[in-house]
């Protein structure tokens, strides 16, 4: 099955994953203009009234860019909606996505048919985060168009399954859009994701260490200075297992080697935790050993494109000018 038409403008088969607190219009616009999907969580726009300002700016600037660059128009953008019952902004934020006809909506922490129907009402595409086959089947049954397989090594709330295992099992019954997340930080890894059976790669942690990202400079530098061995997987900070930078845990006065487990039924984002996830404890994936500097987002995308084309050429004898998607 081919990808939906909304992805035809991609110049690299990748999505910049929506990063809680970190993704903002500057980052999204840089990603889209460079030829990958730029995404942000709706909850990053605070107060909620700011979301409409962001959507108006993003849609307006991308329309202007496309008019000025008809031969290389921008990639689509995406908004991430947390559909868990704890999100009391969902209806408000979803109505704005419908109003501005957001091309791609990424849903997380639950699958809601009414959300999918709202996005489909104007022709939008819904991609749903999953970490196992059970969640994958439920998402498709409830109307999602595609899946984002969040595998071992992904930043933030990640699964534990190998991408080889999860992608293989999904492809046994689903031939729709499949995006792979988990330690992808090079163009070679993007190509590997496609070779495994995914359509697109989902890249997050590498974009935290870019100039546009709304992250503390210490956070960005910690990513540059760290590698896979500096990541710890724990449920302590939100009630859901996720990957975090060990040095940030130490800086909060905790021992990353001796963290207690947390009850997922009490999921929250810091109010009753020993330290606040994302603000004090910094989420990150295992692929950061490839991050050596803090470039602009467009510069990072160009690097990924170059690596991707070089890998394609080396492995398959394809010319460097071959289509990316």
N, C-alpha and C positions, 0 to 999 in steps of 0.2 A: 504493500500500500504506500502510495506517495504521500509526502507531507502536505498538509493543507496549504492553500495558495498564500496564506499570510506569511509563510516562511520563504517564499521565492526570492526575496530581496537579500537574503543572507549572503555575505561574502566569506564567512567562516561558519561552519555548522556548530554554532555555540550559542548559549544563553548565559548572560551574566546574571547569576542567581541573586534574588532579592535578599539583601543583607540587613537584618534588623538594626535600626538606628543609623547604620552606615550608608545605605543607598539613598541617594537624593537626586533631584533633577539634573544637577551638573554631571553626575556620574552616568545616569541613564542616557542623557543626550549624547555624551561622548561615546558611549557604547553603541547606540543606535546609528550614529553618523559614521562610525567605523565599520559597520556591517554585521554586528551581532545584536541579538535581542538584549535590550537593557531592561532591568526589572527593579521594582522597589516594593516593599511591604506598605500597604495602605496605612498601617498604624504608625509608620515613620512620620507621616504628616500630622503634626500636633500643634494646636488643637485640631479637631476634626474638620473645621472650616478651611484649614490650610490645604486639604486634599484637593478641593476644587481649584485652588490657585495653582497647585502643581500640575494637575491635568490640563488646565488651560494653557500653561506655559509649554509643557511638553508637546501637546498636540499642535500648538501654534508654531513653535520653533521647528518641529520636524516638517510641517507643511511648507514652511519657508525654505528649509534646506532642500527638500525634494524639488521644489520649483526651480531652485538655482543649480541643482545637480541631477538633471533628468537621466543622465547616463549611469549614475551610481547613487540612486536614492537611498534613503535611510532604511534600516531594518525596523521591524515593529517593536513596540515596547510592551511590557507586561506589568500587571499589578498583582501582588500577592495578597490574598484574602485568608485570614485565619478564621476558619468556619467553626471552630470549637465554641461551645456554649458560653465560655467565659468572655467572648468578644462581644461587648454590647454595642459596638459601632458597626457591626456587619451590615445591617440593613441600610444605614446611611451611606456607607462606603460603596456598597454594591449599586445603589441607585445612581451614584456619580459615575461609576464605571459604565453603566448603561447609557447615561446621558452623554458621556464623551466617547462612547463606542470603543472602549479599550480593546485593542486587537486580541490580546492574550491575557487570560486571568489564570493565575496559579493558585490553587486551593490547597490548604494545609490543615492538619489536625482534625480530620473528619471529612466525610463526603456527604454533600447536601444536594439532592435533586433540584430543589427550588433555586439554588445558586446557579447550577448548570443551565437551567431553563432560562434564567434571566440573561445570562451571557449569550446563549444561543438565540435569544429573541432579536438581536441585531447582527447576528453572524459572527460573534466572537468565538474564540477557541478556549476550551478549559483544559488545563494540564493539572494533574493531581499528584502531590507528593506521596510516595509509598515506601515502606521499608521491607515488605514481605508480600508473598503471593496472595494471602488472605485479603490484605488491604487493597491490593491491585485489582482483584476480581470485584470487590465491593465498589470501588471507584468507577469502574467501567459499567457495572450493572446500574449504577445510579446516574449515569449520563456523562461522565467525563469523556473528553475526546482523546486524551493521551495521558501517559504516565511519566512521572519523574522518579526513577529508581534511585533512592538515596541509600547508597551502599556504604560498606565499611570504609572509614577514612574520611568521610565527608565532614565538613565543618558544621558546627551547631548541632541540632537534633538529627543524629545520623543512625542508620541501621548497623547491623553487624554482619550481614551477608556479603560474601564475595561478589563483585560485579559479574564474574564469569558465571556463577551459579544463578543469580537472580535474573540477569538478562536472558540467559538460556531458558529458564522456566517460563518467563513471561512470553517469549517468542513462540513457545509451543502452542499458545492459544490466542495470542493477540498480535495482530499485524499492523496496528495503528501507530501513531506517533509515540516514540519511546526516547526519553532523554535520560542520560546517565550522569549521576553525581557521585563523586567520591575521589578526592586526591588528584583531580585533573588541573594541572597548572602549566602544561606545555602543549604546543601544537602536536607533538608526537602522541600525547595522551588523547587528544581530540580524535586523531585518526584511529587510535586503538579502540576507542569507544565505538566508532562506526564498524570496525572490523569485528567486534563482538556481537553486533546486531542492533546497537542503538542508532537513532537517527541524528541526534544532536548531543553535544556535551554540555554539562552544567558547571560553570566555573565561578567560584565564589571567593575563596580565601586570597587568591592572587590579586583580586581587585580591591581588597581591603587596603593593601599597600600601594595605592595609587594616590596621586595628588588630589583628585576630586573627591575621594571618599571622606565621609564625615566620621573619621576615626581619629583618636588622639595620636599625636606623632609618636608617642611611646609605644602605642599599639602597632603602628606600622613598622617601626624599627624592630620591635620584638619579633615580628614575622620574618623580617630580613635576617635576623640573627638566629632564628630557630630552624628546626627540621622535624621530621616525623617523630623522633624520639622525645620531642618536647610537647607532645599532645597527650592529654589524659581524657579518658572516656568515663563520664560519671553522670548520675542522676541528681546529685545533691542540690544543684542550683536552681532547677526548675521543676523537678519531679519527673522529667523525661530525660533519658540518657542522651548525652551530647558530648562533642569533642571540644576541649578547651586548651588554651596555652598554659602549660605548667608554671612558667614564671609569673603569670598574672595571679595564679592561685597562691603562690608563695608570697607575692606582694600584698595579698589580702590577709596574710597571717595564718594561712592554712597549710597543711602538709599534703601535697598532691599524691603522695604515696599511701596515705592513710585516711581517705575520705569515706565517711559513712554513706550508705544508700539512702534514698529518699522515697517516700510513698507517692507513686504517680497520681493517686486520687486527690492529692493536695496540690496539683499543678498550679504554680503561679510563677511570676517572673521577678521575684526578689523580695516581696513584702515580708515574707516570713522566713527568709533564708539567711545563712551566716554572712553571705556577700551577694551582691546583685549580679546576676548573669547579664552579660553584654556591657554593663556599665563598669563594673569592677573586675569581673571574670570575663576574659576575652575569648570568644568562640573562634575556632580555627580548625582547618582540616590538615590531613597528613601530607598533602602535596607541597607544602611550603618550602621544602628544601630547594625547590627550583626558583624561589623568589630571592633575588640578589640585590634589588634596588627598589626605589620608590618612583616609578615613572608616571607619566600621565596615562590616563586610561586608553587613549587612542594609540599611544606608543606601545602599550602592552598588547593591544589587539594586533597591531602590525607585527610584533614579534611572534605572536601565536600563529598568525597567517603564514609567515615565513617558515617557521618550524614545521607547520602542517604540510605546506607544499613540498618542502625538502624531503619530508618523510614519505609522502606519496610518490615522489619521483624515485627515491632510493628503493622503495619496496616494490613498486608496481611499474616503474618505467614511465610514469605519466609526466607530461611536461609541467613546468612550474606554473604555466598559465591555465592549467585545467580548472574547470569549475569546482568550487569548494563543496557545493551541496548537491 
